[in-house]
């Protein structure tokens, strides 16, 4: 398995995998508008501080994807994972944990200090991240407000 940056040639496959993963259990996202999906994915992949990485097999087929941003902070550089996903038919094989290990090694090599993310507590992702050494932040909370 290899870790590499998302290339333009990988974009269509990444998009198909994203839709398959997040349109199904446990997320059930409703991406009915392709323009909205394209807008979202391009916002994640096309910014100056975007860092989009893929886990591939020996045939260069995408097994997993991490879409995120890099930020500088007083404690050092951070990688914020916005979307992390493994092909549905390859989940529960340990690929996600291997991907996190490779991601950690890559980020350490280029001088990053933290990986941060948000997830829902009532999904398998929460336990996956805990198992892979992510910790709940005692002093932080994720908040939102509906614009009305």
VEXDREN-2710 file (C-alpha; in Angstrom, 1 decimal):
% VEXDREN-2710
k/r/px/py/pz
1/UNK/0.0/0.0/0.0
2/UNK/1.2/3.5/-0.9
3/UNK/0.3/7.0/0.4
4/UNK/0.4/9.7/-2.2
5/UNK/-1.2/13.1/-2.9
6/UNK/-4.5/13.1/-4.8
7/UNK/-3.8/13.7/-8.5
8/UNK/-6.2/15.1/-11.1
9/UNK/-6.4/11.6/-12.7
10/UNK/-7.7/10.3/-9.3
11/UNK/-10.4/12.8/-8.8
12/UNK/-13.3/10.9/-10.5
13/UNK/-12.5/7.7/-8.6
14/UNK/-12.3/9.6/-5.4
15/UNK/-15.6/11.3/-6.0
16/UNK/-17.3/7.9/-6.7
17/UNK/-15.9/6.4/-3.5
18/UNK/-16.9/9.5/-1.5
19/UNK/-20.5/9.2/-2.8
20/UNK/-20.7/5.5/-2.1
21/UNK/-19.3/5.8/1.4
22/UNK/-21.3/8.8/2.6
23/UNK/-24.6/8.0/0.8
24/UNK/-24.8/4.8/2.8
25/UNK/-24.9/3.6/6.4
26/UNK/-24.2/5.2/8.9
27/UNK/-24.1/8.6/7.2
28/UNK/-26.9/8.6/4.6
29/UNK/-25.9/11.9/3.1
30/UNK/-28.2/13.1/0.3
31/UNK/-25.9/14.5/-2.4
32/UNK/-28.7/14.8/-5.1
33/UNK/-27.2/18.0/-6.6
34/UNK/-23.9/17.2/-8.5
35/UNK/-23.0/20.9/-8.6
36/UNK/-23.2/21.1/-4.9
37/UNK/-21.0/18.0/-4.5
38/UNK/-18.5/19.3/-7.0
39/UNK/-18.4/22.7/-5.2
40/UNK/-17.8/20.9/-1.9
41/UNK/-15.1/18.5/-3.2
42/UNK/-13.3/21.3/-5.0
43/UNK/-13.3/23.5/-1.9
44/UNK/-11.6/20.6/-0.1
45/UNK/-9.1/19.8/-2.8
46/UNK/-8.3/23.1/-4.6
47/UNK/-7.3/25.6/-1.9
48/UNK/-3.7/26.7/-1.3
49/UNK/-3.8/25.0/2.1
50/UNK/-5.6/21.8/1.0
51/UNK/-3.9/18.5/1.6
52/UNK/-5.6/15.6/-0.1
53/UNK/-4.0/12.2/0.3
54/UNK/-5.0/8.7/-1.0
55/UNK/-4.1/5.2/0.1
56/UNK/-3.6/3.0/-3.0
57/UNK/-2.8/-0.6/-3.7
58/UNK/0.0/-1.9/-5.9
59/UNK/-2.1/-1.3/-9.0
60/UNK/-2.6/2.4/-8.0
61/UNK/-6.3/1.9/-7.2
62/UNK/-7.6/4.1/-4.5
63/UNK/-8.5/2.3/-1.3
64/UNK/-9.0/5.3/1.0
65/UNK/-8.9/9.1/1.0
66/UNK/-8.1/11.9/3.4
67/UNK/-9.3/15.3/2.4
68/UNK/-8.2/18.2/4.7
69/UNK/-6.4/21.4/5.3
70/UNK/-3.1/22.5/6.7
71/UNK/-2.8/25.3/9.3
72/UNK/0.0/26.9/11.1
73/UNK/-0.4/27.4/14.8
74/UNK/1.8/28.6/17.6
75/UNK/2.5/25.0/18.6
76/UNK/3.3/24.0/15.0
77/UNK/1.6/22.9/11.8
78/UNK/-1.7/21.1/12.0
79/UNK/-3.5/18.9/9.5
80/UNK/-7.3/19.1/9.9
81/UNK/-9.0/16.1/8.4
82/UNK/-12.4/17.1/7.0
83/UNK/-13.2/13.8/5.3
84/UNK/-11.5/10.4/5.8
85/UNK/-13.0/7.4/4.1
86/UNK/-12.2/3.8/3.0
87/UNK/-14.0/2.1/0.1
88/UNK/-17.0/0.4/1.6
89/UNK/-16.1/-3.0/0.2
90/UNK/-12.7/-2.8/1.9
91/UNK/-13.8/-1.5/5.3
92/UNK/-13.1/-3.5/8.5
93/UNK/-9.9/-4.9/7.0
94/UNK/-7.5/-2.7/9.0
95/UNK/-6.9/-0.4/6.0
96/UNK/-8.1/2.7/7.9
97/UNK/-5.6/2.1/10.7
98/UNK/-2.8/1.5/8.2
99/UNK/-3.8/4.7/6.4
100/UNK/-3.7/6.7/9.7
101/UNK/-0.2/5.2/10.4
102/UNK/1.1/6.2/7.0
103/UNK/-0.5/9.6/7.3
104/UNK/1.1/10.1/10.7
105/UNK/4.5/9.1/9.3
106/UNK/4.2/11.4/6.3
107/UNK/3.1/14.4/8.4
108/UNK/5.9/13.8/10.9
109/UNK/8.4/13.6/8.1
110/UNK/7.3/17.1/6.8
111/UNK/7.3/18.6/10.3
112/UNK/3.6/18.6/11.3
113/UNK/2.7/18.4/15.0
114/UNK/-1.0/17.6/15.1
115/UNK/-3.8/15.8/13.3
116/UNK/-7.2/17.2/14.2
117/UNK/-10.8/16.2/13.2
118/UNK/-14.4/16.2/14.1
119/UNK/-16.7/13.2/14.0
120/UNK/-20.1/12.1/15.4
121/UNK/-20.0/10.2/18.7
122/UNK/-22.7/7.8/17.7
123/UNK/-20.9/6.4/14.6
124/UNK/-18.3/3.7/14.2
125/UNK/-15.9/6.4/13.1
126/UNK/-15.7/7.7/16.7
127/UNK/-14.5/4.4/18.1
128/UNK/-12.1/4.0/15.1
129/UNK/-10.4/7.3/15.8
130/UNK/-10.2/6.5/19.6
131/UNK/-8.6/3.1/18.7
132/UNK/-6.1/5.0/16.5
133/UNK/-4.9/7.2/19.4
134/UNK/-7.1/10.3/18.8
135/UNK/-8.3/11.8/22.1
136/UNK/-11.3/13.9/23.1
137/UNK/-10.2/17.4/23.8
138/UNK/-11.3/18.3/27.3
139/UNK/-11.5/22.1/26.7
140/UNK/-12.9/22.1/23.2
141/UNK/-16.4/21.7/21.9
142/UNK/-17.8/21.7/18.4
143/UNK/-20.7/24.1/18.0
144/UNK/-23.1/25.0/15.2
145/UNK/-26.0/27.2/14.5
146/UNK/-28.6/27.0/11.7
147/UNK/-28.7/30.2/9.8
148/UNK/-32.4/31.3/9.9
END
